[in-house]
Amino acid sequence: MTFAPSDVLDRDKYEFLGIIDKPKAGITYKVRNLASGQIEALRALPGASSSDPETVARFQREIKVHTRLAHRNILAFHDVFELDGQLVMTSEYLEGATLAALTREGPLLSSEAIRIICEVLSGLEEAHSLGIVHRAITAEHVVVSPAGEVKLGGFGLAKPASDMNLTQSGAVLGDARYISPEQVMGTTALDARADLYSVGVLLYQAFTGKVPFANPNDFDVMVAQVSSVPRLPSLLNPGISPELDRIVLTALSKKPEERFASARDFRLALEAAGTAPEAEASEAPEVECVPPQFFMEPQSSPSSKTAFAFGLLSVAIAIVVAYLVIH
């Protein structure tokens, strides 16, 4: 489904003005609602055919999710309908730049990075309080207006934590650069801490201008998400304090239980670090970069080594299966 500027479709309801972006989740169009005169965003997912029961179920779920979300840091949902055989949805349009665009030329000022991410976390507090896990947060889904307003969108893969039946087992959904290790491993019972890992990636990107893992292909990225410890942000940006390094690495912990317990805890820690006097950043703190336990060679009996090898093989197989599913 493609549209050109000035096309008027769906019974003369919308005028297409252009393309906002082309993330992996599908093209987002800028449209004018001819009834209200408002500018809106219209998004269709690839292959989102009304004849596909799973796609219809996902959009129906998305409708329910968006109608429950009302927060100043979340893009508002407007409508959903079928267009040229595809299901599409319209939402609030915020004029501005995505976090991806803002960091394309390099890191943001630490104070601005902290402010933006705290706003994102504030929106997630609301979503998580309703039992909604986003699951697909990326820098393309964070929009910052010229006036500094920050809004999180991209709730296309969001669903209530109690609804675990709409995604095929083992499927990996989302951008590999931002998903949590448990998503890579195909864990179905994801909770809010998966979103906090993704926000940790956003914070790293805002501080350094780079994502923690940017390997040549998605498979390598997924392997790194599970097994590699990222470089300290302060090694890429000397203006980052030791406390901010600690906050980023906490959010990016491989184990969910080692991350912040909630979006609120994450936000409060970040706000406190942002208001504290700037610590000396000339010498980056030494952090012991220890791989996850299942990647460490055990110093024990041959039977332990056999168990370790089996565990490592299982992890590799899980990642390969996840990679094949998304491709």
Phi, psi and omega in degrees: 000117178229148181229154177247153177308140179080357172297140177236117186230183181053062177056042176062031180270328187228140172251126182276125186255341181157184180257130178278307177199172180229066177289174182297334183282354179129159183290141173245127182256150171265124184227160173250126174282111187289340178283317184260341184082357182283148172274131182228169174254134179239127184232137173234135178277147177303130179073015182281070181272143179292349178272357181262108184302320181294320178294316178300317180298320181294319179291321177299320176297319181297322177302312181297320179298310185292327179291340179270341185268119176218101183206148184295342181254016178233131178296130186284140176278142179246301188202164174219141182196173179263136182220119181052041178082003179239148174276131180228160176227151176245148180213175178304139176252127178247117178291127180164199181240146176284161176298327177299316180291321182295329182262003183296328181265359180140185183291156174273165169301141184305318181296321180287321178299315180297317181299313182297313183292325176297324177293318177300315180296326177297318176296320179293328176305316180294313181299313182293328178294338177266005180078020183257125177254126184293306176076353185216037181291130175220170178293337177288341182267359178253119182246135179240122181281164177303333179276358178097002178292137183239130179222143178256130176238205176071033180278023182297333179255005182290149175199157175301144181299335181281347183261097185246017191247001187266349179251135180300141180301132178089352182284140176252119181246136179116177181278124185302333182289342187241348186282155183281162177303322181291332174290319177301319183283358177078023178295127183276326183274065179284145175235188186300337182292339173296320176296323181294326175298314180298322177292327174300321176296317178300316181296316177302315181295320179294324181283329189241344185083003182224152171279158182301322183230117182228059180286166186299331182221166185298324180299313179297322179296316181295321176299317180295322179301325182276323195241346187251145175264128182290156173296149177299136176306325182293340176287337178261335180220099184300346179282356181274128184281163176303324180293321177291323173305314182297318181297316180298312182293330175295314179297329183263017177300141182292326181266127181307322183291346179264358176273183173297147183288334183204166176298326179295314179299318178299312182297316182296321178295320181291318177297319180296319179293327181287334181264350179285153175304142181298124178280157178296128182243012181292331177240115180289140180294147177278124179240127180288111183275088183258123178297162176305153189301326184284359175255002181268139178286115183288141177261073184210206187288162176304326180294325177293321179294324178295317178297319179298315181298321179295318179297318179296320178297321180297318178297315181299318179296318180299319181292319179298316178298316179298319181296318181294324181297316184280351176250000000 
